[in-house]
């Protein structure tokens, strides 16, 4: 549709690639879980599944400018997270494994709909590879990509490997509190590996329910599953859910690589011995669980110490002592990138 100097296109149609939505072909909506999951999930998880964390629009074009038109399911409201991360979109340009951030849309955070130019190119026309990252903490009802009328629109280059990597977890997995969507750790990893990632982070609601494990088993062509949900569980709940969650995944796929990431350090534990002791109990439990499974013959399950994942000066990596800044997400992604490369 040509309008106002733009040719508008739905990314649900070829040649676009919409990544991070395993059930898109089934339901046709921007949602990270099935509309009818077939299992009982909580109201909060059901609502958070509409957030487009980790969802990417990928394509190539020789257009001199690229625009975005979005109808969200709500407006930005969080006090500790930039509106560009919560409800905005950002754009990366470049060949696979070498994409660079080229900014984010300028929009009114008080509005649930916006239209704007993402980038203008002033050099000679050429086909460029584009990735647009969608909002981390808002649902998207309608989305259109704008290019110059008459411009070429092509499919993106293939991924380095077929299949996807699934990350299940909490608000940190979902991307809180990245300043823009491209800085969520699954999106960083996607760029570092030229690989599709499915972000199943549910803010405050990564509880390890077996129903979520069952839904993950239904995602086809998984290369690996990352489990990163300790932060939303007290010790009894974690001890109850983690063995069963892993069992469901393993029974479905005997050789599927599973990476368990223990929780990153929280600043409030530095001066609170009681909280530190509770963390240590969970750490010992999950570490021993993985060692026991390995000794029992599971050669495709791995443990990552989250206390070390942010490196030195880790207290500078969060907004509020818990949720990560862009620096924190970059360090987390870099650490996990090394692990995933060794495994895969």
Residue pairs with C-beta under 8 A, 6 or more apart in sequence:
1 7
1 8
2 8
2 149
5 148
5 149
6 67
6 146
6 147
6 148
6 149
7 146
7 147
7 148
7 149
7 150
7 151
8 69
8 144
8 145
8 146
9 16
9 144
9 145
9 146
9 147
9 153
10 16
10 143
10 144
10 145
11 18
11 57
11 59
11 143
11 144
11 145
12 18
12 24
12 28
14 155
15 59
15 60
15 153
15 154
15 155
15 156
16 57
16 58
16 59
16 145
16 155
17 56
17 57
17 58
17 59
17 155
17 156
18 24
18 55
18 56
18 57
18 58
19 55
19 56
19 57
19 58
19 190
19 196
19 197
20 32
20 52
20 54
20 55
20 56
20 186
20 196
20 197
20 198
20 199
21 30
21 31
21 32
21 55
21 198
22 32
22 164
22 198
22 219
22 220
23 31
23 33
23 34
23 35
24 30
26 34
27 34
27 35
29 35
30 50
30 52
30 55
30 134
30 139
30 140
30 141
30 143
31 49
31 50
31 139
32 49
32 50
32 51
32 52
32 53
32 54
32 55
32 198
32 199
32 200
33 41
33 45
33 46
33 49
33 200
33 215
34 215
37 211
37 215
39 211
39 214
39 215
40 211
41 49
41 209
41 211
41 212
41 215
42 205
42 207
42 209
44 202
44 204
44 205
45 202
45 205
45 209
45 212
48 174
48 202
48 203
48 205
49 202
50 73
50 139
51 135
51 136
51 137
51 138
51 139
51 174
51 203
52 134
52 135
52 136
52 138
52 139
52 140
53 135
53 136
53 137
53 173
53 174
53 175
53 181
53 184
53 186
53 199
53 201
54 136
54 167
54 175
54 184
54 186
54 187
54 190
54 197
54 198
54 199
54 201
55 133
55 134
55 140
55 199
56 131
56 132
56 133
56 134
56 187
56 190
57 130
57 131
57 132
57 134
57 143
57 145
58 129
58 130
58 131
58 132
58 156
59 130
59 145
59 153
59 154
59 155
59 156
60 127
60 128
60 129
60 130
60 152
60 153
60 154
60 155
60 156
60 157
61 127
61 128
61 130
61 147
61 151
61 152
61 153
61 154
62 125
62 126
62 127
62 128
62 151
62 152
63 121
63 147
63 148
63 151
63 152
63 153
64 120
64 121
64 122
64 125
64 148
64 151
65 117
65 119
65 120
65 121
65 146
65 147
65 148
66 91
66 117
66 118
66 119
66 130
66 145
66 146
66 147
67 115
67 116
67 117
67 118
67 145
67 146
67 147
68 89
68 105
68 114
68 115
68 116
68 118
68 132
68 143
68 144
68 145
68 146
69 114
69 115
69 142
69 143
69 144
69 146
70 89
70 113
70 114
70 115
70 140
70 142
70 143
70 144
71 112
71 113
71 140
71 141
71 142
71 143
72 87
72 112
72 113
72 135
72 138
72 139
72 140
72 141
73 112
73 138
73 139
73 140
73 141
74 87
74 112
74 138
74 139
75 87
75 109
75 110
75 111
75 112
76 83
76 86
76 87
76 109
76 110
76 137
76 138
77 86
78 86
78 137
78 177
80 177
80 319
80 320
80 323
81 137
81 176
81 177
81 178
81 319
81 323
82 177
82 178
82 179
82 180
83 107
83 109
84 90
84 104
84 105
84 179
84 180
84 181
85 135
85 136
85 137
85 175
85 177
85 178
85 179
85 180
85 181
85 183
85 184
86 135
86 136
86 137
86 138
87 107
87 109
87 135
87 137
87 138
88 104
88 105
88 107
88 135
88 180
88 181
89 104
89 105
89 118
89 132
89 133
89 134
89 135
89 181
90 101
90 103
90 104
90 105
90 118
90 132
90 133
90 180
90 181
90 182
91 101
91 102
91 103
91 104
91 118
91 119
91 130
91 131
91 132
91 133
92 99
92 100
92 101
92 102
92 130
92 131
92 132
92 133
92 182
92 191
93 99
93 100
93 102
93 119
93 128
93 129
93 130
93 131
94 100
94 128
94 129
95 129
95 157
96 129
96 157
96 159
96 160
96 194
97 160
97 191
97 192
97 194
99 129
99 131
99 191
101 180
101 182
102 118
102 119
103 118
103 119
104 118
104 180
105 114
105 116
105 117
105 118
106 116
107 114
107 116
108 114
118 132
121 128
127 152
127 154
129 156
129 157
130 156
131 156
131 182
131 191
132 145
133 180
133 181
133 182
133 184
133 187
134 140
134 143
134 181
135 181
136 174
136 175
136 176
136 178
136 181
136 184
137 174
137 175
137 176
137 203
147 153
159 194
159 195
159 196
160 193
160 194
160 195
161 195
161 223
161 344
162 221
163 196
163 221
163 222
163 223
164 195
164 196
164 197
164 198
164 219
164 221
164 222
164 223
165 189
165 193
165 195
165 196
165 197
165 198
165 222
165 223
165 224
165 225
165 226
165 340
166 197
166 198
166 200
166 216
166 219
166 222
166 224
166 225
166 226
167 173
167 185
167 186
167 197
167 198
167 199
167 200
167 201
167 225
167 226
167 228
168 200
168 201
168 206
168 212
168 216
168 225
168 226
168 227
168 228
168 229
169 200
169 201
169 202
169 206
169 226
169 227
169 228
169 229
169 231
169 232
169 261
170 201
170 202
170 203
170 204
170 205
170 206
170 228
170 229
170 231
170 232
171 201
171 203
171 204
171 231
171 323
172 185
172 201
172 228
172 231
172 264
172 322
172 323
172 324
172 332
173 185
173 186
173 199
173 200
173 201
173 202
173 206
173 228
173 229
174 184
174 199
174 201
174 202
174 203
175 181
175 183
175 184
175 185
175 186
175 187
175 199
175 201
175 329
176 203
176 323
176 324
177 319
177 320
177 323
177 324
177 325
178 184
178 324
178 325
178 326
178 329
179 325
179 326
180 326
181 187
182 188
182 191
183 326
183 329
183 330
184 199
184 329
185 324
185 329
185 332
185 333
185 336
186 197
186 198
186 199
186 201
187 197
187 199
188 329
188 330
188 333
189 195
189 197
189 333
189 336
189 337
189 340
190 196
190 197
192 333
192 334
192 337
193 337
193 340
193 341
195 223
198 219
200 212
200 216
201 228
204 232
205 232
206 228
206 229
206 231
206 232
206 233
207 229
207 232
207 233
207 237
207 241
208 229
208 233
208 237
208 238
208 241
208 242
208 244
208 245
209 241
210 241
210 244
210 245
210 248
212 245
213 244
213 245
213 248
213 249
214 248
216 222
216 225
216 249
217 248
217 249
217 252
217 253
222 253
222 256
223 257
223 344
224 256
224 257
224 258
224 259
224 340
224 343
224 344
225 249
225 256
225 257
225 258
225 259
226 259
226 261
226 336
227 242
227 245
227 246
227 258
227 259
227 260
227 261
228 261
228 306
230 238
230 261
230 262
230 263
230 282
230 286
230 306
231 263
231 264
231 322
233 241
233 282
234 278
235 278
235 281
235 282
235 285
238 282
238 285
238 286
239 282
239 285
242 260
242 285
242 286
242 289
243 289
246 258
246 260
246 289
246 293
246 301
249 256
249 258
250 256
250 258
250 298
250 301
255 300
256 300
257 300
257 301
257 302
257 343
257 344
258 300
258 301
258 302
259 301
259 302
259 303
259 304
259 336
259 339
259 340
259 343
260 286
260 290
260 301
260 302
260 303
260 304
261 304
261 306
261 309
261 336
262 282
262 283
262 286
262 287
262 303
262 304
262 305
262 306
262 307
263 279
263 282
263 306
263 307
264 306
264 307
264 309
264 310
264 314
264 324
264 328
264 332
265 306
265 307
265 310
265 314
266 275
266 279
266 321
266 322
267 315
267 318
267 321
267 322
268 275
268 321
268 322
269 275
269 276
269 279
270 315
283 305
283 307
286 303
287 303
287 305
290 301
290 302
290 303
291 303
293 301
294 301
302 339
302 343
304 335
304 336
304 339
308 335
309 331
309 332
309 335
309 336
310 317
310 328
310 331
310 332
310 335
311 331
311 335
314 328
315 321
316 325
316 327
317 324
317 325
317 327
317 328
317 331
318 324
318 325
318 328
319 325
324 332
